[in-house]
Each structure stands twice: as C-alpha cells, then as structure tokens.
Amino acid sequence: MPDPVTWSCSCGKVQGEWMPGSSSRIVCYCKSCRAFVESLGAGRILDDAGGNDLLQTAPDAFQFTQGQDLLTWTKVTEKGPMRWFTMCCNTPVANTLGSPAVPFLSLQTAYFEAPERTGKIMARVNKKGATGHIEGDMGSTWRMLWEFIARALRSRLTGGYKKNPFFDAQGHRIAARVTVPSDQSETSG
C-alpha cells in the first residue's frame, strides 16, 4: 500500500492526506476555475495559459488531518460546483458537487507536498477558455470521463461515497457558504 500524500494550505493550519489510487489529474481552463483561484489571490498556481491543475479522486481517498473547521465554500456560478477554500489564508482547496450522492472531488494539486506523486496530467479540459497557448499533451477527455464514472460507480457500490470530508454523516455540508468576489458571467467547466 502506498504512503499517503500530504496536502496543506498556504499557512499550514488546514492539512489533509490523499491515499494514492484511482484518480485523474487534469488541467481546467474554464473562466470559473480561473476566477475562483484569482479571487482568493492564488493566481500564481495557474499555468501560463490560465489552467488550474486539479486531482479528481474518490472523496473517501482524502481526509483532513487538521483544520477542517477552517473551511468554507462558495460558487462562482449557481450551476457550477461548490468551490471550497480556507478561511485562515484563502487557499483554494477543492471542488465538489452539492451533494455527496455523486462522489466527485477535485483537489488543488499545487498544495500537495509532492505534486508529482499525483500522477501525470490525463486531460486538459475547457481549452477554449485558455488565456494563452497551452503547452503539453492535451490528453484524453474521454478517458478522464470514463475514470470518473468508474470511480463514482465503485464508490456508490462500496458505500465509500458516504465518507466525504466535505459533508457530515447525514450528507450536510460541513461549512456555510460565503461570497467571494468573482466574475459571474460564464458557466463553470
């Protein structure tokens, strides 16, 4: 069994561990991902074309080891995902859906102690939203979707979806929503 990979916010008050396994590392170029990260003052984690490096994994593969009470969330667009961040230092943490029933977790790769342990980039998505020339392999969006479906089915069949670090045992969000200034003119990708 591989060792977990540590995730930490900028100030170190919020920490967690991801257990390597089925995952898809992607870079998203949508305007909403970029607006969220930039609204928190973390634009330095975006690539040269405005891409946000994310690790999509099963929610039960990640757990907070400290500072979970310092989390909050917002939405850039009403139809978009919940975007979680820390209240201590405005570090972007992850994207989830509005309910743990669909097991989706997309963690900010930049804050892993060893981002290289999260695997190679599988896909670059929402490329029309790029702010510049995209460098590197474009990857396979179909493979990313297939792996998400396989993870979600496995999570539902095993009951793993009930162990989501962003929702309590009853399926309620662990924090209240806050408003973060952002451009709300485009839907999320």
N, CA, C and O of each residue as an XYZ file, in Angstrom:
756
protein
N       0.850     -1.180      0.000
C       0.000      0.000      0.000
C       0.896      1.244      0.000
O       1.817      1.346      0.811
N       0.628      2.185     -0.904
C       1.461      3.397     -0.971
C       1.226      4.312      0.236
O       0.180      4.270      0.884
N       2.225      5.128      0.508
C       2.101      6.111      1.577
C       1.183      7.242      1.131
O       1.149      7.577     -0.053
N       0.433      7.840      2.070
C      -0.425      8.971      1.700
C       0.414     10.188      1.308
O       1.573     10.319      1.702
N      -0.198     11.068      0.529
C       0.442     12.311      0.108
C      -0.214     13.440      0.897
O      -1.439     13.556      0.921
N       0.597     14.267      1.540
C       0.097     15.348      2.381
C      -0.315     16.553      1.540
O       0.363     16.925      0.582
N      -1.446     17.153      1.922
C      -1.951     18.393      1.331
C      -1.971     19.420      2.453
O      -2.362     19.095      3.574
N      -1.557     20.658      2.175
C      -1.549     21.695      3.199
C      -1.886     23.046      2.587
O      -1.437     23.364      1.486
N      -2.679     23.846      3.305
C      -2.969     25.204      2.852
C      -1.708     26.059      2.985
O      -0.702     25.601      3.526
N      -1.759     27.286      2.498
C      -0.590     28.168      2.494
C      -0.013     28.420      3.882
O       1.207     28.479      4.038
N      -0.865     28.569      4.889
C      -0.357     28.867      6.236
C      -0.150     27.619      7.080
O       0.416     27.705      8.170
N      -0.596     26.461      6.604
C      -0.381     25.208      7.314
C      -1.429     24.844      8.350
O      -1.313     23.802      8.995
N      -2.458     25.682      8.529
C      -3.479     25.386      9.540
C      -4.464     24.304      9.093
O      -5.053     23.614      9.925
N      -4.641     24.159      7.768
C      -5.517     23.119      7.228
C      -4.633     22.115      6.508
O      -3.875     22.466      5.603
N      -4.743     20.853      6.927
C      -3.935     19.806      6.318
C      -4.783     18.573      6.086
O      -5.800     18.355      6.744
N      -4.336     17.776      5.134
C      -5.034     16.539      4.840
C      -4.100     15.544      4.198
O      -2.934     15.835      3.931
N      -4.643     14.349      3.953
C      -3.879     13.292      3.311
C      -4.717     12.640      2.231
O      -5.902     12.360      2.413
N      -4.069     12.408      1.102
C      -4.703     11.699     -0.006
C      -4.021     10.354     -0.149
O      -2.793     10.272     -0.184
N      -4.821      9.294     -0.232
C      -4.291      7.960     -0.428
C      -4.270      7.684     -1.932
O      -5.324      7.560     -2.556
N      -3.066      7.586     -2.519
C      -2.967      7.352     -3.961
C      -3.763      6.125     -4.392
O      -3.774      5.093     -3.720
N      -4.411      6.268     -5.506
C      -5.238      5.210     -6.074
C      -5.864      5.747     -7.346
O      -5.261      6.557     -8.051
N      -7.048      5.305     -7.633
C      -7.746      5.734     -8.838
C      -7.953      7.246     -8.800
O      -8.606      7.774     -7.900
N      -7.393      7.924     -9.782
C      -7.518      9.377     -9.848
C      -7.259      9.844    -11.268
O      -6.745      9.095    -12.099
N      -7.616     11.073    -11.530
C      -7.378     11.701    -12.829
C      -6.849     13.101    -12.578
O      -7.555     13.951    -12.036
N      -5.627     13.335    -12.966
C      -5.065     14.682    -12.845
C      -5.390     15.428    -14.130
O      -5.053     14.980    -15.226
N      -6.048     16.572    -13.981
C      -6.464     17.347    -15.143
C      -6.026     18.805    -14.977
O      -5.672     19.244    -13.883
N      -6.060     19.533    -16.079
C      -5.885     20.983    -16.034
C      -7.129     21.570    -16.683
O      -7.446     21.264    -17.833
N      -7.836     22.422    -15.929
C      -9.056     23.043    -16.421
C      -8.784     24.508    -16.762
O      -8.197     25.242    -15.967
N      -9.217     24.922    -17.954
C      -9.006     26.286    -18.436
C     -10.277     27.124    -18.415
O     -10.313     28.194    -19.022
N     -11.328     26.659    -17.725
C     -12.576     27.435    -17.729
C     -12.398     28.746    -16.965
O     -11.575     28.863    -16.057
N     -13.191     29.710    -17.365
C     -13.141     31.030    -16.751
C     -13.501     30.988    -15.269
O     -12.963     31.763    -14.479
N     -14.404     30.089    -14.889
C     -14.840     29.989    -13.496
C     -13.733     29.476    -12.586
O     -13.549     29.999    -11.486
N     -12.989     28.457    -13.027
C     -11.857     27.963    -12.216
C     -10.849     29.089    -12.004
O     -10.364     29.312    -10.894
N     -10.553     29.778    -13.073
C      -9.581     30.875    -13.001
C     -10.092     31.999    -12.100
O      -9.340     32.518    -11.274
N     -11.368     32.382    -12.250
C     -11.941     33.462    -11.435
C     -11.912     33.100     -9.951
O     -11.613     33.949     -9.111
N     -12.217     31.860     -9.628
C     -12.208     31.433     -8.230
C     -10.811     31.548     -7.631
O     -10.634     32.154     -6.574
N      -9.831     30.975     -8.297
C      -8.455     30.994     -7.793
C      -7.942     32.432     -7.681
O      -7.322     32.801     -6.684
N      -8.203     33.232     -8.704
C      -7.728     34.619     -8.682
C      -8.433     35.448     -7.611
O      -7.814     36.329     -7.014
N      -9.723     35.182     -7.353
C     -10.446     35.947     -6.335
C      -9.867     35.725     -4.943
O     -10.050     36.556     -4.053
N      -9.176     34.619     -4.755
C      -8.555     34.305     -3.469
C      -7.103     34.781     -3.398
O      -6.430     34.599     -2.384
N      -6.632     35.391     -4.483
C      -5.254     35.860     -4.520
C      -4.243     34.757     -4.768
O      -3.069     34.902     -4.427
N      -4.693     33.646     -5.363
C      -3.825     32.495     -5.595
C      -3.530     32.277     -7.073
O      -3.219     31.156     -7.477
N      -3.620     33.317     -7.881
C      -3.409     33.196     -9.319
C      -2.064     32.610     -9.708
O      -1.906     32.114    -10.824
N      -1.089     32.659     -8.802
C       0.236     32.114     -9.105
C       0.211     30.610     -9.349
O       1.147     30.079     -9.947
N      -0.844     29.897     -8.900
C      -0.896     28.450     -9.112
C      -1.399     28.080    -10.506
O      -1.319     26.917    -10.900
N      -1.914     29.054    -11.255
C      -2.394     28.791    -12.617
C      -1.205     28.672    -13.561
O      -0.170     29.303    -13.344
N      -1.351     27.860    -14.616
C      -0.261     27.762    -15.590
C      -0.262     28.992    -16.499
O      -1.107     29.875    -16.351
N       0.676     29.048    -17.431
C       0.841     30.232    -18.281
C      -0.373     30.534    -19.157
O      -0.517     31.659    -19.635
N      -1.248     29.553    -19.376
C      -2.453     29.756    -20.179
C      -3.702     29.861    -19.300
O      -4.823     29.771    -19.800
N      -3.510     30.050    -17.992
C      -4.645     30.207    -17.083
C      -5.258     28.899    -16.615
O      -6.378     28.900    -16.105
N      -4.557     27.785    -16.772
C      -5.083     26.476    -16.386
C      -4.906     26.165    -14.915
O      -3.894     26.511    -14.306
N      -5.901     25.509    -14.356
C      -5.927     25.128    -12.948
C      -5.672     23.622    -12.851
O      -6.481     22.829    -13.332
N      -4.562     23.223    -12.238
C      -4.157     21.826    -12.097
C      -4.938     21.193    -10.944
O      -4.815     21.618     -9.795
N      -5.738     20.178    -11.259
C      -6.639     19.558    -10.288
C      -6.477     18.045    -10.268
O      -6.176     17.435    -11.294
N      -6.676     17.443     -9.111
C      -6.662     15.992     -8.969
C      -8.078     15.529     -8.662
O      -8.609     15.792     -7.583
N      -8.684     14.834     -9.624
C     -10.011     14.273     -9.397
C      -9.828     12.887     -8.785
O      -9.107     12.048     -9.322
N     -10.492     12.662     -7.653
C     -10.332     11.414     -6.923
C     -11.629     11.070     -6.208
O     -12.554     11.882     -6.159
N     -11.692      9.876     -5.659
C     -12.853      9.498     -4.853
C     -12.792     10.276     -3.536
O     -11.719     10.370     -2.938
N     -13.907     10.834     -3.069
C     -13.885     11.601     -1.826
C     -13.347     10.818     -0.632
O     -12.705     11.402      0.242
N     -13.593      9.511     -0.577
C     -13.117      8.747      0.571
C     -11.615      8.460      0.518
O     -11.080      7.842      1.439
N     -10.928      8.894     -0.536
C      -9.474      8.738     -0.634
C      -8.743      9.913      0.010
O      -7.515      9.909      0.099
N      -9.498     10.923      0.460
C      -8.905     12.109      1.071
C      -9.521     12.335      2.438
O     -10.721     12.137      2.629
N      -8.703     12.746      3.381
C      -9.211     13.110      4.701
C      -8.421     14.291      5.250
O      -7.228     14.438      4.982
N      -9.095     15.114      6.009
C      -8.420     16.215      6.695
C      -7.803     15.680      7.974
O      -8.421     14.891      8.688
N      -6.589     16.110      8.258
C      -5.916     15.707      9.493
C      -5.928     16.839     10.510
O      -5.705     16.609     11.698
N      -6.188     18.064     10.049
C      -6.370     19.205     10.950
C      -6.988     20.370     10.193
O      -6.830     20.491      8.978
N      -7.687     21.218     10.919
C      -8.205     22.467     10.386
C      -9.479     22.387      9.570
O      -9.843     23.364      8.916
N     -10.168     21.261      9.585
C     -11.394     21.127      8.799
C     -12.415     22.208      9.166
O     -13.225     22.604      8.328
N     -12.378     22.683     10.405
C     -13.295     23.722     10.859
C     -12.968     25.094     10.252
O     -13.727     26.044     10.440
N     -11.859     25.205      9.535
C     -11.464     26.465      8.889
C     -11.862     26.520      7.414
O     -11.408     27.396      6.677
N     -12.709     25.587      6.988
C     -13.150     25.550      5.594
C     -14.463     26.301      5.401
O     -15.285     26.405      6.311
N     -14.626     26.808      4.215
C     -15.888     27.390      3.779
C     -15.977     27.164      2.272
O     -15.051     26.620      1.670
N     -17.075     27.574      1.667
C     -17.241     27.354      0.237
C     -18.041     28.479     -0.394
O     -18.692     29.273      0.286
N     -17.970     28.518     -1.709
C     -18.723     29.482     -2.494
C     -19.024     28.847     -3.842
O     -18.625     27.715     -4.116
N     -19.722     29.582     -4.661
C     -19.946     29.194     -6.062
C     -19.627     30.406     -6.916
O     -19.959     31.536     -6.557
N     -18.986     30.168     -8.039
C     -18.721     31.253     -8.984
C     -19.965     31.471     -9.829
O     -20.319     32.606    -10.148
N     -20.630     30.367    -10.192
C     -21.907     30.423    -10.904
C     -22.875     29.494    -10.182
O     -22.443     28.509     -9.583
N     -24.143     29.777    -10.223
C     -25.123     28.961     -9.494
C     -25.164     27.517     -9.976
O     -25.438     26.620     -9.179
N     -24.902     27.267    -11.250
C     -24.927     25.898    -11.773
C     -23.586     25.192    -11.605
O     -23.488     23.985    -11.828
N     -22.571     25.924    -11.219
C     -21.239     25.348    -11.095
C     -21.038     24.582     -9.794
O     -21.942     24.507     -8.961
N     -19.850     24.015     -9.626
C     -19.553     23.239     -8.422
C     -19.381     24.119     -7.190
O     -19.221     25.336     -7.284
N     -19.420     23.470     -6.045
C     -19.071     24.139     -4.789
C     -17.553     24.243     -4.790
O     -16.854     23.265     -5.051
N     -17.057     25.423     -4.499
C     -15.609     25.655     -4.501
C     -15.185     25.957     -3.074
O     -15.535     26.993     -2.508
N     -14.427     25.036     -2.509
C     -14.018     25.096     -1.109
C     -12.692     25.819     -0.971
O     -11.814     25.703     -1.826
N     -12.555     26.577      0.130
C     -11.306     27.274      0.410
C     -11.167     27.454      1.912
O     -12.114     27.232      2.666
N      -9.979     27.857      2.337
C      -9.722     28.041      3.765
C     -10.031     29.477      4.179
O      -9.818     30.413      3.409
N     -10.532     29.639      5.394
C     -10.787     30.967      5.947
C      -9.524     31.560      6.566
O      -9.435     32.775      6.741
N      -8.550     30.718      6.897
C      -7.333     31.204      7.550
C      -6.421     31.955      6.581
O      -5.825     32.964      6.956
N      -6.305     31.476      5.340
C      -5.356     32.092      4.407
C      -5.862     32.132      2.963
O      -5.082     32.361      2.039
N      -7.174     31.909      2.766
C      -7.797     31.957      1.438
C      -7.135     31.019      0.428
O      -6.994     31.372     -0.743
N      -6.732     29.840      0.867
C      -6.180     28.843     -0.044
C      -7.324     28.090     -0.710
O      -8.197     27.570     -0.015
N      -7.342     28.016     -2.053
C      -8.338     27.177     -2.718
C      -8.041     25.712     -2.405
O      -6.893     25.276     -2.495
N      -9.073     24.955     -2.038
C      -8.877     23.569     -1.607
C      -9.371     22.583     -2.653
O      -8.604     21.758     -3.148
N     -10.665     22.672     -2.991
C     -11.263     21.626     -3.825
C     -12.577     22.086     -4.427
O     -13.131     23.118     -4.050
N     -13.058     21.294     -5.369
C     -14.391     21.447     -5.935
C     -15.167     20.176     -5.615
O     -14.633     19.072     -5.717
N     -16.443     20.339     -5.223
C     -17.339     19.206     -5.035
C     -18.666     19.547     -5.689
O     -18.891     20.681     -6.111
N     -19.533     18.566     -5.767
C     -20.899     18.825     -6.189
C     -21.700     19.163     -4.938
O     -21.165     19.103     -3.831
N     -22.949     19.512     -5.093
C     -23.763     19.973     -3.977
C     -24.219     18.901     -3.015
O     -24.798     19.208     -1.973
N     -23.967     17.642     -3.349
C     -24.399     16.529     -2.517
C     -23.353     15.420     -2.603
O     -22.728     15.242     -3.648
N     -23.158     14.680     -1.527
C     -22.214     13.573     -1.586
C     -22.759     12.373     -2.376
O     -22.032     11.408     -2.615
N     -24.030     12.431     -2.780
C     -24.630     11.317     -3.519
C     -23.876     11.026     -4.816
O     -23.784      9.872     -5.233
N     -23.340     12.061     -5.451
C     -22.485     11.868     -6.625
C     -21.063     12.120     -6.137
O     -20.678     13.267     -5.910
N     -20.284     11.059     -5.974
C     -18.950     11.179     -5.377
C     -17.935     11.827     -6.312
O     -17.307     11.154     -7.130
N     -17.786     13.127     -6.181
C     -16.871     13.900     -7.016
C     -16.033     14.793     -6.116
O     -16.568     15.551     -5.307
N     -14.725     14.700     -6.261
C     -13.814     15.560     -5.518
C     -12.661     15.918     -6.439
O     -12.035     15.047     -7.044
N     -12.395     17.197     -6.535
C     -11.331     17.715     -7.389
C     -10.449     18.619     -6.529
O     -10.810     19.762     -6.248
N      -9.292     18.104     -6.113
C      -8.389     18.811     -5.198
C      -7.377     19.667     -5.946
O      -6.953     19.317     -7.047
N      -6.994     20.783     -5.352
C      -5.960     21.657     -5.914
C      -4.600     20.973     -5.795
O      -4.093     20.785     -4.689
N      -4.020     20.607     -6.912
C      -2.758     19.869     -6.936
C      -1.592     20.693     -6.393
O      -0.676     20.130     -5.793
N      -1.603     21.993     -6.586
C      -0.478     22.851     -6.200
C      -0.140     22.778     -4.714
O       0.984     23.095     -4.325
N      -1.085     22.370     -3.883
C      -0.860     22.390     -2.440
C      -0.477     21.026     -1.855
O      -0.406     20.871     -0.636
N      -0.229     20.043     -2.721
C       0.307     18.767     -2.249
C       1.792     18.932     -1.986
O       2.473     19.648     -2.719
N       2.304     18.278     -0.948
C       3.737     18.367     -0.645
C       4.562     17.776     -1.776
O       5.699     18.196     -1.995
N       4.013     16.815     -2.494
C       4.719     16.168     -3.604
C       3.748     16.028     -4.770
O       3.238     14.935     -5.018
N       3.481     17.137     -5.501
C       2.505     17.088     -6.597
C       2.825     16.021     -7.643
O       1.921     15.485     -8.284
N       4.112     15.713     -7.813
C       4.495     14.705     -8.803
C       3.929     13.321     -8.449
O       3.805     12.465     -9.324
N       3.590     13.101     -7.186
C       3.010     11.813     -6.780
C       1.542     11.688     -7.143
O       0.953     10.624     -6.954
N       0.936     12.754     -7.660
C      -0.476     12.689     -8.058
C      -0.641     12.176     -9.484
O      -1.766     12.068     -9.972
N       0.449     11.861    -10.153
C       0.382     11.290    -11.494
C       0.571     12.326    -12.587
O       0.714     13.521    -12.331
N       0.565     11.826    -13.807
C       0.702     12.698    -14.978
C      -0.648     13.307    -15.325
O      -1.697     12.763    -14.979
N      -0.609     14.424    -16.001
C      -1.844     15.075    -16.437
C      -2.527     14.189    -17.470
O      -1.941     13.848    -18.497
N      -3.772     13.821    -17.185
C      -4.537     12.932    -18.052
C      -5.280     13.693    -19.144
O      -5.433     13.196    -20.260
N      -5.742     14.901    -18.818
C      -6.524     15.660    -19.788
C      -6.432     17.152    -19.489
O      -6.260     17.570    -18.344
N      -6.552     17.929    -20.541
C      -6.671     19.382    -20.440
C      -8.065     19.700    -20.966
O      -8.386     19.408    -22.118
N      -8.890     20.301    -20.112
C     -10.300     20.497    -20.447
C     -10.657     21.970    -20.523
O      -9.963     22.823    -19.970
N     -11.759     22.255    -21.222
C     -12.255     23.621    -21.410
C     -11.182     24.520    -22.011
O     -10.974     25.652    -21.573
N     -10.515     23.991    -23.016
C      -9.375     24.674    -23.642
C      -9.765     26.001    -24.303
O      -8.913     26.871    -24.479
N     -11.013     26.162    -24.664
C     -11.445     27.426    -25.275
C     -11.313     28.597    -24.310
O     -11.249     29.749    -24.739
N     -11.271     28.313    -23.014
C     -11.132     29.356    -22.020
C      -9.695     29.745    -21.710
O      -9.450     30.616    -20.875
N      -8.743     29.101    -22.381
C      -7.327     29.391    -22.115
C      -7.004     30.840    -22.445
O      -7.560     31.417    -23.380
N      -6.105     31.416    -21.670
C      -5.696     32.802    -21.876
C      -4.429     32.910    -22.718
O      -3.956     34.013    -22.991
N      -3.888     31.791    -23.122
C      -2.669     31.766    -23.926
C      -2.504     30.401    -24.555
O      -3.408     29.566    -24.513
N      -1.338     30.185    -25.141
C      -1.037     28.908    -25.788
C      -0.861     27.823    -24.725
O      -0.129     28.006    -23.753
N      -1.537     26.699    -24.920
C      -1.454     25.580    -23.970
C      -0.258     24.709    -24.328
O      -0.133     24.216    -25.449
N       0.619     24.534    -23.340
C       1.803     23.689    -23.516
C       1.498     22.280    -23.021
O       0.727     22.103    -22.078
N       2.099     21.287    -23.653
C       1.995     19.909    -23.179
C       0.936     19.106    -23.898
O       0.173     19.620    -24.716
N       0.914     17.832    -23.567
C      -0.024     16.872    -24.139
C      -1.454     17.255    -23.764
O      -1.720     17.579    -22.606
N      -2.366     17.223    -24.715
C      -3.762     17.574    -24.458
C      -4.482     16.468    -23.689
O      -5.487     16.733    -23.029
N      -3.986     15.244    -23.765
C      -4.582     14.136    -23.028
C      -5.921     13.711    -23.601
O      -6.266     14.066    -24.728
N      -6.669     12.953    -22.822
C      -7.926     12.371    -23.281
C      -9.074     12.719    -22.340
O      -9.152     12.212    -21.221
N      -9.959     13.589    -22.808
C     -11.139     13.950    -22.017
C     -12.022     12.724    -21.829
O     -12.619     12.559    -20.765
N     -12.120     11.856    -22.843
C     -12.943     10.652    -22.736
C     -12.414      9.713    -21.654
O     -13.192      9.127    -20.901
N     -11.097      9.571    -21.580
C     -10.512      8.726    -20.534
C     -10.813      9.304    -19.155
O     -11.146      8.566    -18.227
N     -10.695     10.635    -19.020
C     -11.000     11.288    -17.749
C     -12.453     11.017    -17.352
O     -12.724     10.685    -16.198
N     -13.385     11.155    -18.293
C     -14.803     10.908    -18.004
C     -15.042      9.456    -17.625
O     -15.772      9.172    -16.676
N     -14.431      8.537    -18.360
C     -14.590      7.121    -18.072
C     -14.080      6.807    -16.659
O     -14.730      6.076    -15.912
N     -12.927      7.356    -16.297
C     -12.372      7.083    -14.970
C     -13.249      7.681    -13.877
O     -13.396      7.077    -12.815
N     -13.839      8.862    -14.113
C     -14.767      9.440    -13.141
C     -15.967      8.513    -12.955
O     -16.362      8.233    -11.823
N     -16.548      8.039    -14.051
C     -17.716      7.153    -13.967
C     -17.359      5.874    -13.208
O     -18.129      5.425    -12.359
N     -16.206      5.291    -13.505
C     -15.782      4.068    -12.818
C     -15.596      4.319    -11.317
O     -16.032      3.511    -10.496
N     -14.945      5.445    -10.953
C     -14.757      5.786     -9.535
C     -16.099      5.998     -8.841
O     -16.323      5.508     -7.734
N     -16.990      6.734     -9.506
C     -18.297      7.031     -8.916
C     -19.101      5.747     -8.693
O     -19.725      5.584     -7.645
N     -19.091      4.849     -9.657
C     -19.813      3.580     -9.503
C     -19.212      2.742     -8.377
O     -19.938      2.183     -7.554
N     -17.892      2.660     -8.346
C     -17.221      1.902     -7.288
C     -17.566      2.495     -5.911
O     -17.837      1.760     -4.961
N     -17.552      3.812     -5.821
C     -17.855      4.491     -4.571
C     -19.293      4.236     -4.129
O     -19.556      4.017     -2.947
N     -20.202      4.263     -5.064
C     -21.611      4.007     -4.740
C     -21.816      2.550     -4.323
O     -22.541      2.278     -3.367
N     -21.184      1.612     -5.033
C     -21.362      0.190     -4.731
C     -20.730     -0.206     -3.404
O     -21.252     -1.079     -2.710
N     -19.628      0.414     -3.044
C     -18.936      0.061     -1.799
C     -19.396      0.900     -0.610
O     -19.056      0.587      0.532
N     -20.159      1.953     -0.859
C     -20.583      2.845      0.207
C     -19.546      3.909      0.537
O     -19.736      4.694      1.466
N     -18.444      3.942     -0.219
C     -17.386      4.919      0.014
C     -17.857      6.358     -0.114
O     -17.283      7.254      0.504
N     -18.900      6.589     -0.911
C     -19.407      7.944     -1.113
C     -19.913      8.569      0.193
O     -20.043      9.789      0.291
N     -20.197      7.733      1.188
C     -20.676      8.237      2.478
C     -19.545      8.829      3.313
O     -19.798      9.487      4.323
N     -18.305      8.601      2.899
C     -17.131      9.108      3.628
C     -16.529     10.263      2.856
O     -15.455     10.132      2.268
N     -17.210     11.386      2.855
C     -16.785     12.561      2.114
C     -16.343     13.625      3.128
O     -17.143     14.033      3.970
N     -15.092     14.079      3.063
C     -14.599     15.018      4.072
C     -15.260     16.395      4.050
O     -15.029     17.200      4.952
N     -16.079     16.678      3.034
C     -16.737     17.978      2.927
C     -18.213     17.925      3.347
O     -18.909     18.940      3.323
N     -18.677     16.734      3.731
C     -20.060     16.527      4.152
C     -20.065     15.667      5.413
O     -19.207     14.798      5.572
N     -21.023     15.903      6.311
C     -21.103     15.086      7.526
C     -21.822     13.768      7.218
O     -22.204     13.518      6.075
N     -22.001     12.942      8.227
C     -22.594     11.613      8.047
C     -24.029     11.664      7.524
O     -24.504     10.707      6.914
N     -24.714     12.775      7.762
C     -26.089     12.925      7.270
C     -26.136     13.539      5.860
O     -27.220     13.743      5.314
N     -24.982     13.830      5.277
C     -24.927     14.397      3.934
C     -25.019     15.905      3.887
O     -25.229     16.474      2.816
N     -24.864     16.578      5.038
C     -24.907     18.043      5.083
C     -23.500     18.606      4.911
O     -22.523     18.005      5.357
N     -23.407     19.748      4.269
C     -22.114     20.419      4.103
C     -21.532     20.745      5.471
O     -22.267     21.093      6.395
N     -20.214     20.632      5.602
C     -19.580     20.868      6.903
C     -19.388     22.347      7.196
O     -18.965     22.705      8.295
N     -19.691     23.220      6.228
C     -19.494     24.661      6.425
C     -20.568     25.433      5.673
O     -21.234     24.902      4.784
N     -20.719     26.686      6.047
C     -21.674     27.578      5.400
C     -21.038     28.240      4.176
O     -19.817     28.354      4.067
N     -21.885     28.660      3.285
C     -21.442     29.337      2.072
C     -21.091     30.789      2.372
O     -21.751     31.443      3.180
N     -20.046     31.287      1.714
C     -19.692     32.700      1.778
C     -19.589     33.225      0.355
O     -19.507     32.452     -0.600
N     -19.592     34.528      0.225
C     -19.469     35.141     -1.092
C     -18.036     35.588     -1.305
O     -17.432     36.236     -0.450
N     -17.506     35.229     -2.460
C     -16.166     35.636     -2.841
C     -16.311     36.461     -4.112
O     -16.998     36.025     -5.035
N     -15.694     37.632     -4.196
C     -15.806     38.434     -5.414
C     -15.274     37.656     -6.605
O     -14.162     37.129     -6.560
N     -16.064     37.582     -7.670
C     -15.614     36.903     -8.888
C     -16.471     37.331    -10.058
O     -17.524     37.943     -9.882
N     -16.016     37.006    -11.243
C     -16.749     37.298    -12.468
C     -17.789     36.199    -12.652
O     -17.429     35.038    -12.845
N     -19.056     36.543    -12.597
C     -20.118     35.545    -12.666
C     -20.735     35.458    -14.054
O     -21.874     35.011    -14.187
N     -20.015     35.872    -15.087
C     -20.602     35.959    -16.408
C     -20.531     34.680    -17.233
O     -21.133     34.622    -18.305
N     -19.824     33.661    -16.776
C     -19.673     32.460    -17.581
C     -19.886     31.232    -16.715
O     -19.536     31.229    -15.534
N     -20.456     30.195    -17.296
C     -20.693     28.979    -16.536
C     -19.403     28.223    -16.304
O     -18.420     28.389    -17.027
N     -19.429     27.404    -15.297
C     -18.267     26.609    -14.897
C     -18.030     25.454    -15.857
O     -18.935     24.981    -16.544
N     -16.789     25.025    -15.875
C     -16.457     23.890    -16.724
C     -16.074     22.701    -15.943
O     -15.764     21.658    -16.518
